[in-house]
């Protein structure tokens, strides 16, 4: 969102809700489209584009999407902000407002309400929601606060956002999971391993001030970026194995262009990471932040490539 668009959104929000709008901002609505797309990817992989166009499992899919994106993810980010008390820019929220006094209760209310409503949906989705609920609390809330423990925060997000988020979209359909789809969901874990340090590099000063030992802070800029490159390579190896499991041989009909989609997505990641790795020591925090948003663009390209490759008849 542009600066002008963000200002317009905030003005409209405060006119409608007054100070209560601060609570909504701390759920970071700017991330909702990214979460929704990544969750919906699993649904599309399960039913295919034809099934999605026909509205297969649409009602429970929409409910599950709202629960996962707004209640689970939004609630997680709210309780995270309640303890972080950030003053500078954070992921998906620039110039955060002061933390409201009841933000933790608000975030937990979203998580609990979403968990109760998830009981209306297929058991596999409810289980995925429950796992992420527990991980969210362990991640943000003292005395656990695993987000302050380098490596543990990384693993939690690899599982929660990387693998379980698209799996949740699949689980909404009630379909059994096949091996190629499982490989796709597993591949998103190392892909998030590539993305996660990039969300921390520009926040080094904030993290040092709080005493958080994040993965990127422990490794340093250059090693974090090297790790991101290696993790991205591993992710695309797994995507390729999933494609082979679906018959993506170059001699098979459609195999060539489907594999080509993965090549384009991999190229998008390398176009972000390799120049960043070379120039990282001379970059400002603002430049690192722009690099993080460029990586989110590469993530979006990957979601599109995977959807077209695996779900298009």
Backbone torsions as a table, in degrees:
resi	resn	phi	psi	omega
1	UNK	NA	136.1	179.4
2	UNK	-71.0	165.6	178.1
3	UNK	-60.1	-40.7	179.9
4	UNK	-65.6	-42.4	178.5
5	UNK	-64.6	-39.5	179.3
6	UNK	-65.6	-41.0	179.3
7	UNK	-65.1	-40.4	178.6
8	UNK	-63.7	-43.6	179.0
9	UNK	-60.2	-42.7	-178.2
10	UNK	-69.6	-41.8	179.2
11	UNK	-60.4	-44.3	179.0
12	UNK	-63.9	-40.9	-179.7
13	UNK	-63.7	-43.0	-179.3
14	UNK	-71.1	-31.0	175.7
15	UNK	-65.4	-38.4	-177.7
16	UNK	-77.7	-43.5	-169.6
17	UNK	-113.1	-12.2	-176.8
18	UNK	66.0	-146.4	-178.1
19	UNK	-60.8	-21.5	179.4
20	UNK	-63.9	-18.4	179.3
21	UNK	-63.3	-24.0	177.0
22	UNK	-58.1	-37.4	179.1
23	UNK	-62.1	-44.3	179.6
24	UNK	-64.2	-42.1	-179.6
25	UNK	-59.5	-34.9	-178.5
26	UNK	-76.0	-6.5	167.9
27	UNK	-85.3	-4.0	174.9
28	UNK	56.0	69.4	179.8
29	UNK	-57.5	-23.5	178.9
30	UNK	-61.7	-22.8	179.2
31	UNK	-87.4	-16.4	-175.0
32	UNK	-55.3	-44.6	178.9
33	UNK	-60.8	-35.7	-179.8
34	UNK	-68.0	-46.6	178.8
35	UNK	-63.8	-41.2	-179.1
36	UNK	-63.4	-42.6	-179.6
37	UNK	-65.2	-41.5	-177.8
38	UNK	-69.7	-35.0	176.6
39	UNK	-70.8	-44.9	-179.1
40	UNK	-63.1	-26.4	177.5
41	UNK	-55.7	-44.5	179.7
42	UNK	-62.0	-40.5	177.6
43	UNK	-61.3	-45.9	-178.7
44	UNK	-65.7	-38.4	177.7
45	UNK	-63.4	-32.4	-178.3
46	UNK	-74.2	-45.6	-172.9
47	UNK	-102.1	-12.3	-175.9
48	UNK	77.2	165.3	179.3
49	UNK	-64.6	-34.7	179.4
50	UNK	-64.8	-44.8	178.4
51	UNK	-65.0	-38.9	178.3
52	UNK	-64.9	-41.6	178.7
53	UNK	-64.5	-31.7	178.9
54	UNK	-81.8	-4.2	178.2
55	UNK	80.0	24.9	-179.5
56	UNK	-63.1	127.8	179.8
57	UNK	54.5	30.6	-171.4
58	UNK	-69.0	-42.9	-176.7
59	UNK	-60.1	-51.0	179.9
60	UNK	-71.6	-25.2	176.0
61	UNK	-66.0	-43.2	179.3
62	UNK	-66.4	-45.0	178.4
63	UNK	-60.5	-46.1	-179.8
64	UNK	-62.5	-37.6	179.0
65	UNK	-63.2	-44.3	178.8
66	UNK	-64.0	-43.4	-179.7
67	UNK	-62.8	-42.9	-176.0
68	UNK	-71.5	-42.8	-173.4
69	UNK	-80.4	-50.5	-172.7
70	UNK	-86.8	-49.3	-174.3
71	UNK	-78.4	-50.5	-177.0
72	UNK	-76.2	-57.4	-177.2
73	UNK	-70.1	-44.7	179.0
74	UNK	-62.8	-42.0	177.8
75	UNK	-63.8	-39.6	178.2
76	UNK	-60.6	-46.0	-178.3
77	UNK	-68.0	-33.1	178.6
78	UNK	-66.1	-46.4	-179.7
79	UNK	-70.0	-28.2	175.3
80	UNK	-63.8	-46.7	178.9
81	UNK	-64.9	-31.9	-178.9
82	UNK	-60.4	-31.2	-178.9
83	UNK	-100.2	-26.1	-179.1
84	UNK	-74.5	-41.7	-177.3
85	UNK	53.1	49.6	-179.3
86	UNK	-65.5	145.3	174.8
87	UNK	-109.3	-30.6	178.0
88	UNK	-93.8	-178.0	-179.7
89	UNK	-59.6	141.7	174.1
90	UNK	-128.3	171.4	-177.6
91	UNK	-56.0	125.0	176.8
92	UNK	67.2	12.1	176.7
93	UNK	-150.6	103.6	176.0
94	UNK	-90.3	145.4	-177.8
95	UNK	48.0	63.0	-177.9
96	UNK	-62.3	141.3	175.7
97	UNK	-70.8	162.5	175.9
98	UNK	-55.6	147.5	-176.9
99	UNK	-68.6	121.5	177.7
100	UNK	-63.4	155.4	-172.3
101	UNK	-66.3	-26.4	-176.3
102	UNK	-113.9	28.9	-175.1
103	UNK	-65.2	-39.0	179.4
104	UNK	-62.2	-45.9	179.0
105	UNK	-62.4	-39.3	178.1
106	UNK	-62.0	-47.3	-179.6
107	UNK	-63.5	-44.1	178.7
108	UNK	-65.9	-33.9	176.2
109	UNK	-62.0	-41.2	176.4
110	UNK	-62.3	-46.4	-178.1
111	UNK	-61.2	-46.1	-176.9
112	UNK	-68.7	-42.9	179.1
113	UNK	-62.3	-43.5	177.7
114	UNK	-62.5	-39.1	178.0
115	UNK	-63.3	-40.9	178.8
116	UNK	-64.6	-43.5	-179.7
117	UNK	-69.9	-25.7	179.5
118	UNK	-64.7	-18.9	178.1
119	UNK	-66.1	-16.3	177.7
120	UNK	-79.8	-8.6	-172.3
121	UNK	-109.4	173.0	-178.3
122	UNK	-53.4	145.1	-175.6
123	UNK	-56.8	-34.4	-179.5
124	UNK	-63.3	-37.0	177.1
125	UNK	-68.2	-44.2	179.2
126	UNK	-59.0	-40.2	178.5
127	UNK	-64.6	-45.0	178.9
128	UNK	-61.2	-41.7	177.9
129	UNK	-61.6	-45.1	-178.8
130	UNK	-62.2	-40.4	178.2
131	UNK	-62.1	-46.0	-178.6
132	UNK	-69.2	-31.3	174.7
133	UNK	-57.9	-50.5	-179.7
134	UNK	-62.6	-44.3	179.4
135	UNK	-61.9	-36.3	-179.8
136	UNK	-63.4	-44.1	179.5
137	UNK	-65.7	-45.7	179.1
138	UNK	-62.5	-33.1	-177.2
139	UNK	-69.6	-41.2	-167.8
140	UNK	-107.7	-30.5	-163.7
141	UNK	-97.7	127.7	171.6
142	UNK	-63.3	151.6	6.1
143	UNK	-85.0	0.1	-178.7
144	UNK	-73.2	-70.1	175.8
145	UNK	44.0	58.3	-177.1
146	UNK	-66.7	-15.7	178.1
147	UNK	-64.7	-19.9	178.6
148	UNK	-89.0	0.5	-177.7
149	UNK	-109.7	110.5	-175.6
150	UNK	-56.4	130.3	178.5
151	UNK	97.1	-44.7	179.2
152	UNK	-69.0	-43.6	177.6
153	UNK	-59.0	-38.5	-179.5
154	UNK	-63.8	-47.9	-179.2
155	UNK	-63.9	-41.0	179.7
156	UNK	-60.1	-43.6	-178.5
157	UNK	-73.3	-32.5	174.7
158	UNK	-58.9	-44.2	-179.1
159	UNK	-73.7	-49.0	-173.0
160	UNK	-70.1	-59.2	-178.3
161	UNK	-80.3	-44.8	-173.8
162	UNK	-64.1	-57.9	-171.5
163	UNK	-97.5	-48.3	-172.4
164	UNK	-72.4	-26.3	-179.2
165	UNK	-65.7	-53.0	175.8
166	UNK	-67.8	-31.5	176.6
167	UNK	-61.4	-37.7	179.2
168	UNK	-59.4	-39.9	177.1
169	UNK	-62.2	-40.8	175.7
170	UNK	-63.9	-45.3	-175.7
171	UNK	-61.3	-27.3	179.6
172	UNK	-61.3	-23.8	-178.8
173	UNK	-84.6	-14.3	-178.0
174	UNK	76.7	7.5	-178.0
175	UNK	-81.5	149.5	175.1
176	UNK	-69.7	148.4	-177.3
177	UNK	-88.0	127.7	176.7
178	UNK	-97.1	169.3	-172.4
179	UNK	-64.3	-45.8	178.5
180	UNK	-59.7	-41.2	178.4
181	UNK	-63.9	-40.8	177.4
182	UNK	-59.1	-42.3	178.5
183	UNK	-62.9	-39.1	177.7
184	UNK	-60.8	-47.7	-178.6
185	UNK	-65.3	-38.9	177.1
186	UNK	-64.7	-36.8	-179.1
187	UNK	-61.6	-30.4	-179.9
188	UNK	-71.0	-15.3	175.6
189	UNK	-67.2	-54.8	176.2
190	UNK	-66.0	-26.4	176.5
191	UNK	-66.1	-39.4	175.0
192	UNK	-70.4	-30.0	174.1
193	UNK	-59.6	-32.6	176.5
194	UNK	-72.2	-39.3	-175.6
195	UNK	-76.2	-38.2	-167.6
196	UNK	-59.9	-46.3	178.4
197	UNK	-61.8	-26.8	-179.0
198	UNK	-68.3	-25.3	178.1
199	UNK	-79.4	-7.4	-175.6
200	UNK	-109.5	-22.0	-171.4
201	UNK	-60.5	-40.9	-177.1
202	UNK	-78.4	-4.6	-178.2
203	UNK	-107.3	19.9	-175.9
204	UNK	-54.5	-45.0	-175.6
205	UNK	-66.3	-41.9	177.5
206	UNK	-60.7	-44.1	-177.6
207	UNK	-67.6	-38.7	177.1
208	UNK	-63.6	-40.5	-178.6
209	UNK	-61.7	-39.0	-179.2
210	UNK	-81.5	-14.7	-177.0
211	UNK	83.7	15.6	178.2
212	UNK	-77.6	135.2	177.8
213	UNK	-103.2	76.5	-178.9
214	UNK	-73.8	162.2	-179.6
215	UNK	-58.6	-48.6	-177.2
216	UNK	-64.2	-38.4	-179.8
217	UNK	-66.3	-38.4	179.7
218	UNK	-68.5	-41.1	-176.5
219	UNK	-81.2	-30.8	-172.6
220	UNK	90.2	164.5	-173.7
221	UNK	-60.5	-51.6	-171.7
222	UNK	-66.1	-44.3	179.4
223	UNK	-67.5	-37.1	177.0
224	UNK	-59.8	-42.1	-179.2
225	UNK	-71.8	-35.7	175.2
226	UNK	-63.9	-42.0	176.3
227	UNK	-59.9	-40.3	179.3
228	UNK	-62.3	-40.7	178.6
229	UNK	-63.2	-47.6	-178.8
230	UNK	-62.6	-43.3	-179.5
231	UNK	-64.5	-39.2	178.6
232	UNK	-64.5	-40.4	177.2
233	UNK	-60.8	-45.6	178.9
234	UNK	-60.4	-42.5	179.7
235	UNK	-58.6	-44.4	-176.6
236	UNK	-75.5	-23.6	169.9
237	UNK	-63.7	-43.3	179.6
238	UNK	-67.7	-40.0	175.4
239	UNK	-59.4	-41.2	-179.4
240	UNK	-65.9	-40.2	177.2
241	UNK	-63.5	-38.5	176.2
242	UNK	-63.1	-40.3	177.5
243	UNK	-63.0	-40.8	176.7
244	UNK	-62.6	-36.4	177.6
245	UNK	-65.2	-23.7	176.4
246	UNK	-95.5	10.6	177.7
247	UNK	84.4	26.2	-179.8
248	UNK	-80.3	54.2	173.5
249	UNK	-83.6	146.9	-176.1
250	UNK	-59.0	-27.1	-178.5
251	UNK	-85.9	-10.7	-178.2
252	UNK	-82.5	151.3	177.9
253	UNK	-58.4	125.2	179.3
254	UNK	81.5	-8.0	-177.0
255	UNK	-64.1	-38.3	-176.9
256	UNK	-65.2	-50.8	-177.0
257	UNK	-70.3	-30.6	177.4
258	UNK	-66.5	-45.2	175.3
259	UNK	-62.7	-34.5	178.2
260	UNK	-62.6	-32.6	176.8
261	UNK	-62.0	-40.3	178.0
262	UNK	-66.7	-36.2	177.8
263	UNK	-62.1	-42.9	178.7
264	UNK	-62.5	-45.3	-179.6
265	UNK	-64.0	-42.7	178.1
266	UNK	-62.5	-40.1	177.9
267	UNK	-62.0	-35.9	178.4
268	UNK	-63.5	-41.1	177.6
269	UNK	-64.2	-46.0	-178.5
270	UNK	-66.4	-31.9	178.2
271	UNK	-65.7	-26.7	176.2
272	UNK	-85.5	-47.7	-168.3
273	UNK	-77.8	-41.9	-174.0
274	UNK	-66.2	-48.1	176.0
275	UNK	-62.9	-35.0	178.4
276	UNK	-63.4	-43.3	178.9
277	UNK	-60.0	-41.0	-178.3
278	UNK	-68.5	-38.5	-171.5
279	UNK	-102.2	2.7	-166.9
280	UNK	-58.1	-34.7	-174.3
281	UNK	-72.4	-14.6	179.9
282	UNK	-109.9	5.2	-175.3
283	UNK	-90.2	147.4	176.7
284	UNK	-84.8	163.7	175.1
285	UNK	-54.9	-37.7	179.1
286	UNK	-64.3	-37.9	177.6
287	UNK	-68.6	-38.8	175.3
288	UNK	-62.5	-38.7	179.0
289	UNK	-64.2	-41.4	177.3
290	UNK	-63.9	-34.9	176.5
291	UNK	-63.5	-38.5	177.7
292	UNK	-61.8	-43.2	179.6
293	UNK	-69.4	-30.7	174.0
294	UNK	-65.5	-38.0	177.2
295	UNK	-64.9	-35.0	175.1
296	UNK	-62.6	-34.2	174.7
297	UNK	-64.2	-40.7	176.8
298	UNK	-64.9	-35.8	176.4
299	UNK	-62.0	-44.5	-179.8
300	UNK	-61.9	-40.6	177.1
301	UNK	-61.8	-38.8	178.5
302	UNK	-64.5	-45.3	177.7
303	UNK	-57.3	-42.9	-179.6
304	UNK	-65.9	-43.8	-179.5
305	UNK	-62.3	-43.5	179.9
306	UNK	-66.0	-42.6	179.7
307	UNK	-61.3	-47.3	-178.8
308	UNK	-67.1	-40.5	-176.7
309	UNK	-69.4	-38.9	-173.1
310	UNK	-101.9	-18.2	-173.9
311	UNK	-113.4	-10.1	-179.8
312	UNK	-88.8	127.6	-177.5
313	UNK	-66.2	NA	NA
